[in-house]
Amino acid sequence: MNKKTTGIVSYITLIGWLIAFFAGDKEGAKFHLNQSLVLWICNLVLTIITNIVGNFGTVGAILSIVCLVCSIALFVFWIIGLVRACKEDETPLPIIGGIQILK
């Protein structure tokens, strides 16, 4: 896969990210691989937090709403990242774009 295809596939699903990481142009698409990995990890953390705090009554309900808003923001960031991968633009995502996992 070339750089553009690798970047696009990395955003599709977690399995797509794994395929892009192992079979794609890892060096050329490292930026989008990193951005999509950060999105997947943030989504996983939010899912775990939502499942844990959901049983805490009123406080849990408020925290679940906060997690829902964060999940919507991550969805918007996912769309932005996918569009940028299609355009081969390497502008970092808002808020979480500065996190670098892959070196």
Biopython code that builds the backbone (N, CA, C, O; Angstrom):
import numpy as np
from Bio.PDB.StructureBuilder import StructureBuilder

atoms = [
    (1, "MET", "N", (0.846, -1.178, 0.000)),
    (1, "MET", "CA", (0.000, 0.000, 0.000)),
    (1, "MET", "C", (0.887, 1.236, 0.000)),
    (1, "MET", "O", (1.948, 1.256, 0.625)),
    (2, "ASN", "N", (0.446, 2.248, -0.698)),
    (2, "ASN", "CA", (1.198, 3.495, -0.701)),
    (2, "ASN", "C", (0.857, 4.326, 0.534)),
    (2, "ASN", "O", (0.035, 3.919, 1.355)),
    (3, "LYS", "N", (1.482, 5.475, 0.659)),
    (3, "LYS", "CA", (1.334, 6.337, 1.835)),
    (3, "LYS", "C", (-0.117, 6.766, 2.041)),
    (3, "LYS", "O", (-0.626, 6.707, 3.160)),
    (4, "LYS", "N", (-0.778, 7.190, 0.985)),
    (4, "LYS", "CA", (-2.152, 7.684, 1.091)),
    (4, "LYS", "C", (-3.105, 6.567, 1.517)),
    (4, "LYS", "O", (-3.920, 6.753, 2.421)),
    (5, "THR", "N", (-3.003, 5.422, 0.875)),
    (5, "THR", "CA", (-3.879, 4.294, 1.207)),
    (5, "THR", "C", (-3.629, 3.817, 2.631)),
    (5, "THR", "O", (-4.577, 3.507, 3.353)),
    (6, "THR", "N", (-2.387, 3.757, 3.038)),
    (6, "THR", "CA", (-2.056, 3.337, 4.395)),
    (6, "THR", "C", (-2.672, 4.289, 5.414)),
    (6, "THR", "O", (-3.226, 3.842, 6.419)),
    (7, "GLY", "N", (-2.583, 5.595, 5.170)),
    (7, "GLY", "CA", (-3.172, 6.582, 6.071)),
    (7, "GLY", "C", (-4.675, 6.440, 6.171)),
    (7, "GLY", "O", (-5.238, 6.530, 7.262)),
    (8, "ILE", "N", (-5.334, 6.220, 5.038)),
    (8, "ILE", "CA", (-6.798, 6.087, 5.034)),
    (8, "ILE", "C", (-7.222, 4.811, 5.761)),
    (8, "ILE", "O", (-8.126, 4.846, 6.597)),
    (9, "VAL", "N", (-6.579, 3.692, 5.450)),
    (9, "VAL", "CA", (-6.948, 2.408, 6.059)),
    (9, "VAL", "C", (-6.732, 2.434, 7.567)),
    (9, "VAL", "O", (-7.465, 1.776, 8.305)),
    (10, "SER", "N", (-5.745, 3.176, 8.030)),
    (10, "SER", "CA", (-5.464, 3.214, 9.465)),
    (10, "SER", "C", (-6.610, 3.822, 10.271)),
    (10, "SER", "O", (-6.744, 3.535, 11.460)),
    (11, "TYR", "N", (-7.431, 4.648, 9.646)),
    (11, "TYR", "CA", (-8.560, 5.268, 10.352)),
    (11, "TYR", "C", (-9.823, 4.414, 10.323)),
    (11, "TYR", "O", (-10.728, 4.648, 11.124)),
    (12, "ILE", "N", (-9.914, 3.437, 9.433)),
    (12, "ILE", "CA", (-11.176, 2.733, 9.214)),
    (12, "ILE", "C", (-11.612, 1.912, 10.431)),
    (12, "ILE", "O", (-12.685, 2.172, 10.976)),
    (13, "THR", "N", (-10.843, 0.960, 10.862)),
    (13, "THR", "CA", (-11.155, 0.172, 12.061)),
    (13, "THR", "C", (-9.836, -0.139, 12.758)),
    (13, "THR", "O", (-8.762, 0.172, 12.244)),
    (14, "LEU", "N", (-9.926, -0.742, 13.903)),
    (14, "LEU", "CA", (-8.701, -1.147, 14.588)),
    (14, "LEU", "C", (-7.984, -2.230, 13.785)),
    (14, "LEU", "O", (-6.754, -2.257, 13.742)),
    (15, "ILE", "N", (-8.735, -3.111, 13.158)),
    (15, "ILE", "CA", (-8.128, -4.118, 12.281)),
    (15, "ILE", "C", (-7.479, -3.432, 11.088)),
    (15, "ILE", "O", (-6.402, -3.836, 10.650)),
    (16, "GLY", "N", (-8.126, -2.394, 10.557)),
    (16, "GLY", "CA", (-7.537, -1.618, 9.469)),
    (16, "GLY", "C", (-6.232, -0.975, 9.898)),
    (16, "GLY", "O", (-5.279, -0.911, 9.122)),
    (17, "TRP", "N", (-6.188, -0.496, 11.144)),
    (17, "TRP", "CA", (-4.946, 0.093, 11.653)),
    (17, "TRP", "C", (-3.843, -0.960, 11.684)),
    (17, "TRP", "O", (-2.711, -0.686, 11.286)),
    (18, "LEU", "N", (-4.169, -2.163, 12.154)),
    (18, "LEU", "CA", (-3.176, -3.230, 12.210)),
    (18, "LEU", "C", (-2.683, -3.605, 10.814)),
    (18, "LEU", "O", (-1.487, -3.815, 10.609)),
    (19, "ILE", "N", (-3.609, -3.688, 9.853)),
    (19, "ILE", "CA", (-3.224, -3.987, 8.474)),
    (19, "ILE", "C", (-2.322, -2.885, 7.933)),
    (19, "ILE", "O", (-1.300, -3.163, 7.306)),
    (20, "ALA", "N", (-2.701, -1.638, 8.177)),
    (20, "ALA", "CA", (-1.891, -0.515, 7.695)),
    (20, "ALA", "C", (-0.513, -0.518, 8.347)),
    (20, "ALA", "O", (0.488, -0.222, 7.695)),
    (21, "PHE", "N", (-0.463, -0.851, 9.623)),
    (21, "PHE", "CA", (0.815, -0.850, 10.335)),
    (21, "PHE", "C", (1.749, -1.945, 9.831)),
    (21, "PHE", "O", (2.940, -1.705, 9.634)),
    (22, "PHE", "N", (1.216, -3.139, 9.622)),
    (22, "PHE", "CA", (2.070, -4.263, 9.239)),
    (22, "PHE", "C", (2.277, -4.414, 7.739)),
    (22, "PHE", "O", (3.316, -4.920, 7.314)),
    (23, "ALA", "N", (1.302, -3.982, 6.916)),
    (23, "ALA", "CA", (1.406, -4.223, 5.471)),
    (23, "ALA", "C", (1.574, -2.945, 4.662)),
    (23, "ALA", "O", (1.846, -3.008, 3.463)),
    (24, "GLY", "N", (1.419, -1.801, 5.287)),
    (24, "GLY", "CA", (1.454, -0.557, 4.533)),
    (24, "GLY", "C", (2.808, 0.131, 4.560)),
    (24, "GLY", "O", (3.795, -0.398, 5.070)),
    (25, "ASP", "N", (2.816, 1.323, 3.995)),
    (25, "ASP", "CA", (4.009, 2.170, 3.969)),
    (25, "ASP", "C", (4.132, 2.834, 5.335)),
    (25, "ASP", "O", (3.693, 3.967, 5.534)),
    (26, "LYS", "N", (4.742, 2.105, 6.277)),
    (26, "LYS", "CA", (4.803, 2.555, 7.665)),
    (26, "LYS", "C", (5.551, 3.878, 7.815)),
    (26, "LYS", "O", (5.133, 4.739, 8.589)),
    (27, "GLU", "N", (6.632, 4.045, 7.094)),
    (27, "GLU", "CA", (7.422, 5.271, 7.225)),
    (27, "GLU", "C", (6.698, 6.466, 6.606)),
    (27, "GLU", "O", (6.706, 7.558, 7.174)),
    (28, "GLY", "N", (6.079, 6.266, 5.453)),
    (28, "GLY", "CA", (5.404, 7.375, 4.784)),
    (28, "GLY", "C", (4.143, 7.828, 5.497)),
    (28, "GLY", "O", (3.816, 9.015, 5.489)),
    (29, "ALA", "N", (3.432, 6.891, 6.113)),
    (29, "ALA", "CA", (2.157, 7.206, 6.755)),
    (29, "ALA", "C", (2.255, 7.187, 8.276)),
    (29, "ALA", "O", (1.238, 7.066, 8.959)),
    (30, "LYS", "N", (3.456, 7.304, 8.809)),
    (30, "LYS", "CA", (3.645, 7.241, 10.260)),
    (30, "LYS", "C", (2.810, 8.297, 10.986)),
    (30, "LYS", "O", (2.301, 8.039, 12.077)),
    (31, "PHE", "N", (2.666, 9.484, 10.389)),
    (31, "PHE", "CA", (1.896, 10.547, 11.016)),
    (31, "PHE", "C", (0.450, 10.106, 11.225)),
    (31, "PHE", "O", (-0.083, 10.228, 12.328)),
    (32, "HIS", "N", (-0.191, 9.592, 10.166)),
    (32, "HIS", "CA", (-1.598, 9.190, 10.276)),
    (32, "HIS", "C", (-1.758, 7.903, 11.086)),
    (32, "HIS", "O", (-2.782, 7.721, 11.746)),
    (33, "LEU", "N", (-0.784, 7.023, 11.050)),
    (33, "LEU", "CA", (-0.826, 5.848, 11.917)),
    (33, "LEU", "C", (-0.827, 6.272, 13.386)),
    (33, "LEU", "O", (-1.564, 5.713, 14.199)),
    (34, "ASN", "N", (-0.005, 7.253, 13.719)),
    (34, "ASN", "CA", (0.062, 7.746, 15.088)),
    (34, "ASN", "C", (-1.248, 8.435, 15.484)),
    (34, "ASN", "O", (-1.778, 8.184, 16.567)),
    (35, "GLN", "N", (-1.764, 9.294, 14.617)),
    (35, "GLN", "CA", (-2.991, 10.027, 14.928)),
    (35, "GLN", "C", (-4.169, 9.069, 15.138)),
    (35, "GLN", "O", (-4.951, 9.236, 16.074)),
    (36, "SER", "N", (-4.287, 8.079, 14.273)),
    (36, "SER", "CA", (-5.407, 7.141, 14.413)),
    (36, "SER", "C", (-5.223, 6.247, 15.642)),
    (36, "SER", "O", (-6.206, 5.888, 16.290)),
    (37, "LEU", "N", (-3.978, 5.882, 15.972)),
    (37, "LEU", "CA", (-3.730, 5.099, 17.184)),
    (37, "LEU", "C", (-4.129, 5.883, 18.429)),
    (37, "LEU", "O", (-4.730, 5.321, 19.345)),
    (38, "VAL", "N", (-3.808, 7.155, 18.474)),
    (38, "VAL", "CA", (-4.207, 8.002, 19.604)),
    (38, "VAL", "C", (-5.732, 8.050, 19.707)),
    (38, "VAL", "O", (-6.279, 7.978, 20.808)),
    (39, "LEU", "N", (-6.416, 8.171, 18.579)),
    (39, "LEU", "CA", (-7.888, 8.171, 18.588)),
    (39, "LEU", "C", (-8.432, 6.863, 19.145)),
    (39, "LEU", "O", (-9.349, 6.874, 19.967)),
    (40, "TRP", "N", (-7.872, 5.725, 18.702)),
    (40, "TRP", "CA", (-8.348, 4.424, 19.179)),
    (40, "TRP", "C", (-8.101, 4.260, 20.683)),
    (40, "TRP", "O", (-8.958, 3.739, 21.397)),
    (41, "ILE", "N", (-6.958, 4.694, 21.155)),
    (41, "ILE", "CA", (-6.653, 4.566, 22.584)),
    (41, "ILE", "C", (-7.569, 5.471, 23.414)),
    (41, "ILE", "O", (-8.084, 5.049, 24.449)),
    (42, "CYS", "N", (-7.771, 6.695, 22.967)),
    (42, "CYS", "CA", (-8.689, 7.603, 23.680)),
    (42, "CYS", "C", (-10.100, 7.031, 23.719)),
    (42, "CYS", "O", (-10.781, 7.119, 24.741)),
    (43, "ASN", "N", (-10.538, 6.449, 22.616)),
    (43, "ASN", "CA", (-11.867, 5.852, 22.573)),
    (43, "ASN", "C", (-11.967, 4.671, 23.530)),
    (43, "ASN", "O", (-12.985, 4.507, 24.202)),
    (44, "LEU", "N", (-10.936, 3.856, 23.599)),
    (44, "LEU", "CA", (-10.918, 2.726, 24.522)),
    (44, "LEU", "C", (-10.976, 3.201, 25.977)),
    (44, "LEU", "O", (-11.721, 2.648, 26.787)),
    (45, "VAL", "N", (-10.191, 4.219, 26.300)),
    (45, "VAL", "CA", (-10.184, 4.763, 27.664)),
    (45, "VAL", "C", (-11.562, 5.323, 28.026)),
    (45, "VAL", "O", (-12.055, 5.095, 29.131)),
    (46, "LEU", "N", (-12.175, 6.048, 27.106)),
    (46, "LEU", "CA", (-13.512, 6.590, 27.371)),
    (46, "LEU", "C", (-14.544, 5.483, 27.565)),
    (46, "LEU", "O", (-15.422, 5.595, 28.420)),
    (47, "THR", "N", (-14.443, 4.428, 26.785)),
    (47, "THR", "CA", (-15.370, 3.307, 26.939)),
    (47, "THR", "C", (-15.214, 2.653, 28.304)),
    (47, "THR", "O", (-16.205, 2.329, 28.958)),
    (48, "ILE", "N", (-13.982, 2.459, 28.730)),
    (48, "ILE", "CA", (-13.738, 1.853, 30.045)),
    (48, "ILE", "C", (-14.267, 2.761, 31.155)),
    (48, "ILE", "O", (-14.929, 2.290, 32.080)),
    (49, "ILE", "N", (-13.977, 4.056, 31.066)),
    (49, "ILE", "CA", (-14.454, 5.000, 32.084)),
    (49, "ILE", "C", (-15.979, 5.020, 32.135)),
    (49, "ILE", "O", (-16.567, 5.019, 33.216)),
    (50, "THR", "N", (-16.616, 5.038, 30.970)),
    (50, "THR", "CA", (-18.077, 5.060, 30.921)),
    (50, "THR", "C", (-18.653, 3.818, 31.579)),
    (50, "THR", "O", (-19.638, 3.911, 32.312)),
    (51, "ASN", "N", (-18.065, 2.668, 31.334)),
    (51, "ASN", "CA", (-18.565, 1.430, 31.940)),
    (51, "ASN", "C", (-18.337, 1.387, 33.444)),
    (51, "ASN", "O", (-19.139, 0.808, 34.176)),
    (52, "ILE", "N", (-17.262, 1.988, 33.904)),
    (52, "ILE", "CA", (-16.978, 1.978, 35.343)),
    (52, "ILE", "C", (-17.874, 2.965, 36.085)),
    (52, "ILE", "O", (-18.462, 2.616, 37.109)),
    (53, "VAL", "N", (-17.982, 4.192, 35.580)),
    (53, "VAL", "CA", (-18.707, 5.226, 36.328)),
    (53, "VAL", "C", (-20.212, 5.154, 36.146)),
    (53, "VAL", "O", (-20.952, 5.864, 36.826)),
    (54, "GLY", "N", (-20.666, 4.318, 35.251)),
    (54, "GLY", "CA", (-22.108, 4.230, 35.013)),
    (54, "GLY", "C", (-22.891, 3.742, 36.213)),
    (54, "GLY", "O", (-24.108, 3.923, 36.261)),
    (55, "ASN", "N", (-22.238, 3.135, 37.174)),
    (55, "ASN", "CA", (-22.910, 2.571, 38.350)),
    (55, "ASN", "C", (-22.817, 3.470, 39.577)),
    (55, "ASN", "O", (-23.114, 3.023, 40.685)),
    (56, "PHE", "N", (-22.415, 4.719, 39.408)),
    (56, "PHE", "CA", (-22.209, 5.595, 40.551)),
    (56, "PHE", "C", (-23.339, 6.583, 40.785)),
    (56, "PHE", "O", (-23.097, 7.645, 41.359)),
    (57, "GLY", "N", (-24.545, 6.287, 40.374)),
    (57, "GLY", "CA", (-25.689, 7.155, 40.624)),
    (57, "GLY", "C", (-25.615, 8.468, 39.865)),
    (57, "GLY", "O", (-25.307, 8.483, 38.673)),
    (58, "THR", "N", (-25.893, 9.568, 40.546)),
    (58, "THR", "CA", (-25.943, 10.882, 39.911)),
    (58, "THR", "C", (-24.577, 11.317, 39.401)),
    (58, "THR", "O", (-24.465, 11.836, 38.290)),
    (59, "VAL", "N", (-23.556, 11.113, 40.189)),
    (59, "VAL", "CA", (-22.206, 11.473, 39.758)),
    (59, "VAL", "C", (-21.828, 10.653, 38.526)),
    (59, "VAL", "O", (-21.230, 11.179, 37.587)),
    (60, "GLY", "N", (-22.171, 9.382, 38.529)),
    (60, "GLY", "CA", (-21.903, 8.525, 37.385)),
    (60, "GLY", "C", (-22.639, 8.977, 36.142)),
    (60, "GLY", "O", (-22.106, 8.905, 35.035)),
    (61, "ALA", "N", (-23.878, 9.448, 36.326)),
    (61, "ALA", "CA", (-24.644, 9.937, 35.182)),
    (61, "ALA", "C", (-23.996, 11.185, 34.594)),
    (61, "ALA", "O", (-23.924, 11.335, 33.374)),
    (62, "ILE", "N", (-23.530, 12.068, 35.449)),
    (62, "ILE", "CA", (-22.869, 13.291, 34.971)),
    (62, "ILE", "C", (-21.568, 12.945, 34.254)),
    (62, "ILE", "O", (-21.283, 13.483, 33.184)),
    (63, "LEU", "N", (-20.783, 12.052, 34.840)),
    (63, "LEU", "CA", (-19.534, 11.640, 34.198)),
    (63, "LEU", "C", (-19.796, 10.898, 32.886)),
    (63, "LEU", "O", (-19.013, 11.015, 31.943)),
    (64, "SER", "N", (-20.880, 10.145, 32.820)),
    (64, "SER", "CA", (-21.236, 9.457, 31.578)),
    (64, "SER", "C", (-21.591, 10.460, 30.486)),
    (64, "SER", "O", (-21.273, 10.241, 29.318)),
    (65, "ILE", "N", (-22.242, 11.547, 30.853)),
    (65, "ILE", "CA", (-22.563, 12.594, 29.880)),
    (65, "ILE", "C", (-21.286, 13.267, 29.397)),
    (65, "ILE", "O", (-21.147, 13.560, 28.210)),
    (66, "VAL", "N", (-20.358, 13.512, 30.309)),
    (66, "VAL", "CA", (-19.070, 14.097, 29.919)),
    (66, "VAL", "C", (-18.339, 13.159, 28.959)),
    (66, "VAL", "O", (-17.758, 13.609, 27.970)),
    (67, "CYS", "N", (-18.368, 11.864, 29.248)),
    (67, "CYS", "CA", (-17.735, 10.886, 28.357)),
    (67, "CYS", "C", (-18.428, 10.841, 27.007)),
    (67, "CYS", "O", (-17.771, 10.659, 25.982)),
    (68, "LEU", "N", (-19.738, 11.002, 26.988)),
    (68, "LEU", "CA", (-20.478, 11.028, 25.730)),
    (68, "LEU", "C", (-20.063, 12.220, 24.887)),
    (68, "LEU", "O", (-19.866, 12.085, 23.679)),
    (69, "VAL", "N", (-19.929, 13.376, 25.504)),
    (69, "VAL", "CA", (-19.481, 14.571, 24.779)),
    (69, "VAL", "C", (-18.069, 14.366, 24.240)),
    (69, "VAL", "O", (-17.770, 14.744, 23.107)),
    (70, "CYS", "N", (-17.210, 13.771, 25.048)),
    (70, "CYS", "CA", (-15.837, 13.488, 24.593)),
    (70, "CYS", "C", (-15.842, 12.483, 23.444)),
    (70, "CYS", "O", (-15.042, 12.601, 22.516)),
    (71, "SER", "N", (-16.734, 11.501, 23.498)),
    (71, "SER", "CA", (-16.831, 10.523, 22.419)),
    (71, "SER", "C", (-17.292, 11.174, 21.124)),
    (71, "SER", "O", (-16.814, 10.818, 20.046)),
    (72, "ILE", "N", (-18.206, 12.115, 21.219)),
    (72, "ILE", "CA", (-18.652, 12.847, 20.035)),
    (72, "ILE", "C", (-17.497, 13.668, 19.467)),
    (72, "ILE", "O", (-17.314, 13.735, 18.252)),
    (73, "ALA", "N", (-16.724, 14.290, 20.347)),
    (73, "ALA", "CA", (-15.556, 15.048, 19.894)),
    (73, "ALA", "C", (-14.551, 14.126, 19.198)),
    (73, "ALA", "O", (-13.989, 14.494, 18.167)),
    (74, "LEU", "N", (-14.322, 12.936, 19.751)),
    (74, "LEU", "CA", (-13.409, 11.982, 19.115)),
    (74, "LEU", "C", (-13.923, 11.543, 17.752)),
    (74, "LEU", "O", (-13.135, 11.336, 16.828)),
    (75, "PHE", "N", (-15.243, 11.398, 17.619)),
    (75, "PHE", "CA", (-15.823, 11.043, 16.322)),
    (75, "PHE", "C", (-15.558, 12.149, 15.298)),
    (75, "PHE", "O", (-15.221, 11.872, 14.147)),
    (76, "VAL", "N", (-15.713, 13.397, 15.728)),
    (76, "VAL", "CA", (-15.431, 14.526, 14.839)),
    (76, "VAL", "C", (-13.942, 14.538, 14.475)),
    (76, "VAL", "O", (-13.591, 14.770, 13.318)),
    (77, "PHE", "N", (-13.076, 14.293, 15.445)),
    (77, "PHE", "CA", (-11.639, 14.231, 15.169)),
    (77, "PHE", "C", (-11.323, 13.100, 14.194)),
    (77, "PHE", "O", (-10.451, 13.240, 13.337)),
    (78, "TRP", "N", (-12.042, 11.966, 14.328)),
    (78, "TRP", "CA", (-11.852, 10.839, 13.424)),
    (78, "TRP", "C", (-12.189, 11.237, 11.987)),
    (78, "TRP", "O", (-11.459, 10.900, 11.055)),
    (79, "ILE", "N", (-13.288, 11.948, 11.818)),
    (79, "ILE", "CA", (-13.676, 12.403, 10.479)),
    (79, "ILE", "C", (-12.625, 13.371, 9.934)),
    (79, "ILE", "O", (-12.225, 13.269, 8.774)),
    (80, "ILE", "N", (-12.184, 14.299, 10.763)),
    (80, "ILE", "CA", (-11.156, 15.256, 10.346)),
    (80, "ILE", "C", (-9.883, 14.509, 9.927)),
    (80, "ILE", "O", (-9.297, 14.812, 8.888)),
    (81, "GLY", "N", (-9.462, 13.544, 10.728)),
    (81, "GLY", "CA", (-8.260, 12.784, 10.407)),
    (81, "GLY", "C", (-8.407, 11.996, 9.116)),
    (81, "GLY", "O", (-7.475, 11.939, 8.314)),
    (82, "LEU", "N", (-9.565, 11.389, 8.910)),
    (82, "LEU", "CA", (-9.806, 10.627, 7.684)),
    (82, "LEU", "C", (-9.773, 11.525, 6.459)),
    (82, "LEU", "O", (-9.188, 11.167, 5.437)),
    (83, "VAL", "N", (-10.398, 12.688, 6.557)),
    (83, "VAL", "CA", (-10.385, 13.637, 5.434)),
    (83, "VAL", "C", (-8.961, 14.117, 5.168)),
    (83, "VAL", "O", (-8.552, 14.237, 4.014)),
    (84, "ARG", "N", (-8.214, 14.388, 6.221)),
    (84, "ARG", "CA", (-6.824, 14.835, 6.043)),
    (84, "ARG", "C", (-5.956, 13.736, 5.450)),
    (84, "ARG", "O", (-5.048, 14.020, 4.669)),
    (85, "ALA", "N", (-6.224, 12.482, 5.812)),
    (85, "ALA", "CA", (-5.474, 11.377, 5.211)),
    (85, "ALA", "C", (-5.796, 11.260, 3.725)),
    (85, "ALA", "O", (-4.912, 10.957, 2.923)),
    (86, "CYS", "N", (-7.054, 11.499, 3.349)),
    (86, "CYS", "CA", (-7.435, 11.468, 1.935)),
    (86, "CYS", "C", (-6.739, 12.570, 1.147)),
    (86, "CYS", "O", (-6.401, 12.389, -0.023)),
    (87, "LYS", "N", (-6.528, 13.705, 1.792)),
    (87, "LYS", "CA", (-5.862, 14.839, 1.138)),
    (87, "LYS", "C", (-4.340, 14.800, 1.299)),
    (87, "LYS", "O", (-3.635, 15.660, 0.772)),
    (88, "GLU", "N", (-3.842, 13.806, 2.024)),
    (88, "GLU", "CA", (-2.425, 13.686, 2.358)),
    (88, "GLU", "C", (-1.912, 14.905, 3.122)),
    (88, "GLU", "O", (-0.764, 15.317, 2.954)),
    (89, "ASP", "N", (-2.767, 15.469, 3.953)),
    (89, "ASP", "CA", (-2.437, 16.619, 4.789)),
    (89, "ASP", "C", (-1.968, 16.100, 6.153)),
    (89, "ASP", "O", (-2.610, 15.228, 6.739)),
    (90, "GLU", "N", (-0.870, 16.623, 6.649)),
    (90, "GLU", "CA", (-0.337, 16.164, 7.927)),
    (90, "GLU", "C", (-0.467, 17.219, 9.025)),
    (90, "GLU", "O", (0.466, 17.448, 9.795)),
    (91, "THR", "N", (-1.620, 17.847, 9.086)),
    (91, "THR", "CA", (-1.916, 18.802, 10.154)),
    (91, "THR", "C", (-2.405, 18.018, 11.365)),
    (91, "THR", "O", (-3.305, 17.191, 11.219)),
    (92, "PRO", "N", (-1.850, 18.243, 12.551)),
    (92, "PRO", "CA", (-2.284, 17.493, 13.740)),
    (92, "PRO", "C", (-3.752, 17.747, 14.075)),
    (92, "PRO", "O", (-4.297, 18.816, 13.801)),
    (93, "LEU", "N", (-4.369, 16.744, 14.669)),
    (93, "LEU", "CA", (-5.755, 16.867, 15.105)),
    (93, "LEU", "C", (-5.847, 17.845, 16.277)),
    (93, "LEU", "O", (-4.877, 18.025, 17.014)),
    (94, "PRO", "N", (-7.012, 18.479, 16.451)),
    (94, "PRO", "CA", (-7.173, 19.371, 17.600)),
    (94, "PRO", "C", (-7.037, 18.597, 18.924)),
    (94, "PRO", "O", (-7.406, 17.425, 18.995)),
    (95, "ILE", "N", (-6.535, 19.220, 19.920)),
    (95, "ILE", "CA", (-6.397, 18.755, 21.301)),
    (95, "ILE", "C", (-5.461, 17.553, 21.441)),
    (95, "ILE", "O", (-4.490, 17.625, 22.194)),
    (96, "ILE", "N", (-5.727, 16.454, 20.736)),
    (96, "ILE", "CA", (-4.943, 15.231, 20.922)),
    (96, "ILE", "C", (-3.850, 15.063, 19.872)),
    (96, "ILE", "O", (-3.113, 14.078, 19.908)),
    (97, "GLY", "N", (-3.734, 15.989, 18.954)),
    (97, "GLY", "CA", (-2.777, 15.852, 17.849)),
    (97, "GLY", "C", (-1.323, 15.902, 18.278)),
    (97, "GLY", "O", (-0.452, 15.428, 17.548)),
    (98, "GLY", "N", (-1.041, 16.462, 19.439)),
    (98, "GLY", "CA", (0.346, 16.576, 19.894)),
    (98, "GLY", "C", (0.876, 15.330, 20.572)),
    (98, "GLY", "O", (2.069, 15.239, 20.864)),
    (99, "ILE", "N", (-0.007, 14.357, 20.827)),
    (99, "ILE", "CA", (0.417, 13.127, 21.483)),
    (99, "ILE", "C", (1.105, 12.248, 20.447)),
    (99, "ILE", "O", (0.550, 11.970, 19.384)),
    (100, "GLN", "N", (2.313, 11.816, 20.767)),
    (100, "GLN", "CA", (3.053, 10.985, 19.839)),
    (100, "GLN", "C", (3.382, 9.653, 20.492)),
    (100, "GLN", "O", (4.114, 9.599, 21.480)),
    (101, "ILE", "N", (2.837, 8.584, 19.936)),
    (101, "ILE", "CA", (3.079, 7.243, 20.454)),
    (101, "ILE", "C", (4.123, 6.530, 19.604)),
    (101, "ILE", "O", (5.060, 5.929, 20.130)),
    (102, "LEU", "N", (3.956, 6.601, 18.290)),
    (102, "LEU", "CA", (4.905, 5.979, 17.368)),
    (102, "LEU", "C", (6.043, 6.936, 17.096)),
    (102, "LEU", "O", (5.816, 8.104, 16.780)),
    (103, "LYS", "N", (7.242, 6.459, 17.212)),
    (103, "LYS", "CA", (8.418, 7.318, 16.967)),
    (103, "LYS", "C", (8.923, 7.120, 15.571)),
    (103, "LYS", "O", (9.903, 7.751, 15.174)),
]
sb = StructureBuilder()
sb.init_structure("model")
sb.init_model(0)
sb.init_chain("A")
sb.init_seg("    ")
for serial, (resi, resn, name, xyz) in enumerate(atoms, 1):
    if name == "N":
        sb.init_residue(resn, " ", resi, " ")
    sb.init_atom(name, np.array(xyz, "f"), 0.0, 1.0, " ", f" {name:<3s}", serial, name[0])
structure = sb.get_structure()
